[in-house]
Amino acid sequence: MASRVYGHYHHGDACSKARWNTRETFRFMHDRPWQHVVDFYSNAVEGKLSVLSLFGPKKSLVHDNGESEGMPTELDTCSRKDGRTGRWERVNFKILLSYNGASFDGWQKQPDLHTVQSVVEKSLGAFVDEKKAQLLKKKCKPLEGRVLVAGRTDKGVSALNQVCSFYTWRKDIEPIDIEDAINKDASGELRVVSVYKVSRAFHPNFSAKWRRYLYIFPLDHACGSGKDRESFIFDENHGEQRNGLLSEGVSEEDDELEIDETEKVNGIGVVAKPTDFSVSKVDQLLQQLQGKLLSYKMFARDLKAARNEGPPTECFMYHARAAEIRLSCPDYVEGRRVMCVELVANRFLRKMVRVLVATSIREAAAGAENDALLKLVEASCRRATAPPAPSEGLCLFDVGYVDFDPQTSLIS
């Protein structure tokens, strides 16, 4: 059977021999002490620490609710006079939530799964109007509210200022009532940052102008050290890895890890791969994305073919940077060394941030040219990019409803 050939998949640049293949990238990304990152996000959700403190006191101009000083609120930017009265005079609430992704099976409500949406909507059941309550009872459905959200997060992904909205025609509901109800039912798994009334025209998703994600990547390995632990040396058939990391925990049927015939090392035998990467190189690669339109076709996952063409499959990247910071840790006086990636765009699709992070790390380790990520946009197969980085490191930091101000960037 003839080998399949994909554009930019069988890289032919000067660093092609040094580039990790799919499995090597997967193991490099997962062989990290992720629990420290999970614990950090958990403490941030509980309000025990501020993520802004990682970037210095000068970042105090960004409030916890994601809005900068002097920015108008949704009541100012989304107000609309449509002349409607009666039942159309509903009350709309904007709710900012903070939650640790390790405690939930993602945002979206799904049968028999513990999701953020299910917890929030169950808490809001007491605030629905009488007509809706009777309708739910008639349909034998539980008494729950309905929330709209700025962006659905996957399983394991945390959020510090997730935005959702809830409306009701009841006029006796105050923001503090909603906050207390959600916090009571959440049992510490999520926390309400703030609740306030907004225009009924406000929509957390369609009104949003940008989303900011942070990705924290540990720079230390999970355990062990030395050449044997960090070596990425494969035989020519990719049949086994000399340090024993190839097959453990990896499914042969995993589409993200599928290896094509073109990925084999032809006539060379054993190839030594790099064992680390430069954070500054990742920063240089990501900076090339700023002010550019990126295609979902290469950097997103789990999309239908119909979504691969046209403007709706593009996002505009406002800000893309990486920096090494110290993560507070009880076992380390100076904190753990981690890389923090900050990405701000008008929209992201599923796993897009995680694919960008993993691909930039792979390209940095291989010593690729600074425009390597831009070249991948023109590839014809998604396997030209790396498999998604672990979800434990990703966090939705905030969502903006006014034009993005570069002065509010965390990494500059």
N, C-alpha and C positions, 0 to 999 in steps of 0.2 A: 504494500500500500504506500503510495507516494506521500512524502512528508508535506504537511501544510506549511505555507510560508505566510507570515504576517508582516505588514509594514512596521518597522521600528521594533519588532519583537525579537528578531535575531539581530541584535545591535552590532553594527559594523564600525563603530567609532574606535578611537585609539585605546579606550579603557574597557572594551567589550570582554576581554578575558578576565578582568578583575570584578566584573559586575556579578553580584549574587543572583542565582536563579530564584525561582518562586519559593521553593522549599527552604532554601538557605535564608531568604528574607523572612519567611514566616517564623523560623526558629529563632533568628536573631531578635525579632520583635517580641516574642513571647518569653524568652529566657531572661526575664527581668523581675525585680522585686515589686510587683504591681500592688501588693497589699499596702505598701507605704503610701502609694498614691490614693488608693481607696480610703485609707484612714484620714488622709489629708482632706479629701473632699467631704468626708463624713463630719469632720470637725468644722469645716467651713459652713456646711448646711446647718449645723446646730448653733452656729454663731459664736463658736469658741475662738475663731481666728478669722482674719480678713485676707482674702486672696490679694487684695490691692497692696498689702504690706510687702509682698514678694517683689514689687516693682519700685519700692521707695516711696517716701512721703510726698513727692511731687505729684503722685497719682491720686491724691486725696480729692482732687476736683471732680472725680467721677463718683457719683453717689451710688449707694448699694442698689438702688432701683434701676441703675443703668442710664440715668439721665444726667446730663451735665448742667452746671449752674447756668441759669439764664435761659435754658431751653423751655419752650412752651409745652404745656401739657396737652393730652389728647382732647381735653375740653376746648382748648383754643384751636388746635389744628384740625379737628375732625367735626366741629359743630356744623349742623345743617338745619336750615329752616324749611321744613317741608309741609307745614300747615296741618299735619295730622294730629288728631286728638283722640280722646277716648282710650281704647285698648292699645292704640299705637303709641301712647305715651308710656312706654315701658322704661324701666330703670336698668341701665347697663353698668356692670361692675367690671373693672379691670383688676385681675388678681395676679400678683407676682409670687411665684412659687420657687422654693429651693429644695432639691431632693438629691439623695445619693443614689446613683444608678444601680449600685450593687444590691439595693433593697427591692428593686422592682424588675419586672419583665418588660421594661420599656414604658412608653407613654400610652399608646393606644389600647383601648379596652378590647380584651379578647377572652373568650370563654375559658374558665378554669385557670386563668393566669392572674397574678397579682400585679396590676398596672397602676400607674399614677392616675390616669383618667378615671378608672373605676373607683378609686378611693375618693377623689375630689367630687365626682358626680354623686356618689352616695351621700357625702356630707351635705351637699346642696339640696337634697330632697326635701328638707324641711322648709325651703324658701320658695318652692314653686307655687304658682297661683292655684286657686281652687279648681278652675276649669281644667287645667292640665292635670292636676292630681286625680280628678274624676276620670279623665280620659285614660290615664295610665292604669287606674284600677279596673276600668272596663276591659282593657286589653290584657289584664292579668300580668302587668309589668311592675317591677319594683318602683317605689317612689324615689326617683332620682332626678337631679337637675341635668342640664346639658351644657357643656362647656365647649368653646372654640379655642384653638391653641395656635400659637405663633409657629411652632414647628414640632413635629413628633420626634422624640428621641428614641433610639434603639435600646435594647436591653444592655444594661451595664453603663450607659451614658448618663452622667450627672448633669445637673443644671443648678445655677445659682440665682438666675433671674428669668425663669421661664414665664412667659406671659400667656394668660388665658383670660377668657371673658365669660360672664354669665349674666343673663338678663331675666327679669321677672316683671310682672305687672303689679306686684304688691308694692305699696308705697311705704310700708312700715319696716322695711329692711334697712339696716345700717351696715356700713362696711365692717364694723367691729363684730357684728353678729356672724358674718361669713367667715371672718378670720378665726374666731373662737371655734366655730363648728368644724372647720377643716383641721385645725390644730388638734382638736380633741379626738377626732377619728383617725388621725394620721399615726398616733402612737409613737411620735418621734422619728418616723421614717421620712417625713417631709415637713417643711416649715413654710408658713405664709410670711413673705417678706412685707407685703403691703396689699391693701385693698382700698380702692376708691372709685367713686362714680365717674363715668365718662359719657360722652355723647353716644346716643344709640347708633350713630353711624360708625363708631369705632369697631374695627375687626382686627383681632390680634395678628392674623396672618396677612390679609390683603392690605392693611394699613401700614405694615412694617416696611421700612426702607432698607434695613440692613440687619444682619445677625452677626454676632461675634462669638467665635468658639476659641477655647483654649485647649491645648493638648499638652499634657505633662508626660515626658518620656524619661524614665530612670536611666542614668548613664552607667550605673553599676549592673553587673550580672547578678542573677538570682542567688547563685551559690557557686563555690569553687573559684579557682583562678588558675592562671598559668596558660601556657601554650596549648596544652591538651584540651582545656575547657573552651578556649576561644577560637580554636582552629577551625577553619571551614575548608576542608580538603575532601574532595569526592573522587571516586574512581570514575573511569570513563563511561560507565553504564549507569551512574547515579544509583547503583543498587544498594550501597550502604555507606554510611558516613563514618569516618574513622574515630570520631569522638562519640559515636553512638547516639546522635541527636536526630537522625533523619526520620526514623519510622515512629518513634514514640509520640503518641497523641495525634498523629496525622492520618487522616483517612484517605485511602487511595481514590475514593469516589469524590473527594472534595474538589469542586470545579475551580475554586480559587487556587488550588495547588496543582492543577493538572500540568504535566510537563510534556511539551511537544518534542518530536524527534529532533527539531532544529536546535534544541537546547542542550543536546549532548555535546560533549567535548570530543571532537573528531581528531584522531591521530595524535593526541597529546598525552592521554593517560591521566595523570594527576595534576590538578591545577590548584595552586595556593591562592586563596581569596583574602581580601582584607578582613581584619578582625574588629575594626572600629571605624568611626567616622568623626568628622570635624563639625562642631555646632556652627562655627562661623561659615563653613561651606554650605550647610543647610540654609542658613540665613541668606546667603548670596543667591542660592537657587530660588528661594521663595520670593525674594525681592523682585525678581524678574516677572512675577505674576501680577504685581501691583498695577492697577490701571488697565488690566487686560480682560478680555472676554474669554472664559474657559468653557469648553464643551463638556457636557455631562457624559457624552458618549465614552470618553476615556477615563474620567476620574470618578464617575459614580458607579453604583452597582445595583443589581436587581431591578433594572428598568425594562419595560417592554420595548420592542423594536419601534413601535409607533412614536416613542418619546425621543428617538435618536436624531430627528431632523428638525430644523427650524429654530427660530429665536427662543421659544420656550425651553429649549434644552441647553441654554447658555446662562452663565452667571457672570456678574461683573465683580472682580476682586478689588476692593478698596484698599485693603491692608494685608500684608503677608510678611511676617517676620519671625525669627527664632532667636532665642538667647539662652545662655546657661544661667541658672539661678540655684539657690539653695533652698531645699524643702525641709522645714522643721521636722526633726525626728528625735525621739527620746534617746536613741542609741548613738546619735552623732551630735557632738557639741556644736559643730559648725553647720550641721544640717546635711542632708543627702544632696549630691550633685544630680541635677535633673536638667533636661532641656525643655523649655516652654515654647510652644508654637502658638502664635496668635494669628487667626485668620478672620477677616471681616469681609463679607460679600453681601450683595442684595438678596441672594438665596443660595441654599445648598440642597442637594438631594442626598438620597440614602448612601451612607458610608463614604461620601465624597471627601470629607475632611480627613478621615482615617486613611483613605487611599493616598491623598496628597502627602500626608505625613510620612507614611511608609515609603512611598516612591522617592521623596526628597532625601530620606536617610539612605536609601539604596544608592541613589545617584551620587550623593556626597561621599559615601564610602568608596565608590568606584573611581572618584576623581573626575566626574563628567564635567563638560562645559557648563557654564552658568545658565545657558538657555536650554538645558536638557529637558526641563519640564514643559517648556513651550513647544519643543519639537514633538513631544509625545501627544500633543493635541491632535496632530495630523496622522497618528497611527490608525491602523484599520482593525486592530484587535485589542480588547481590554487587557489581555495578558501582557501587553507591553508595559503596563503599569504594575506596581507591586500589589499583593493582597492587602486588604485593610489592616491597619494597625489595631492592636487590642482595644476594645471599647472602654476598658477601665481608665484609660488616660484621658478620655474626651469629656469636655464639659461645655455646655451652653452657658456662656457667661452673661450675656444680655442681648436685648433686642431693641433697636432704635426706630423711632417714629418721626424723626426729623433727619435732615441730611447729615451724613456722617462727617464728623469733624476730626481731622487727623490729630488734632491736639489731644484728643481723648484716648489715643492709642496707648496701650500698656507697654509695648515694646517699641522703642524709637531709636 
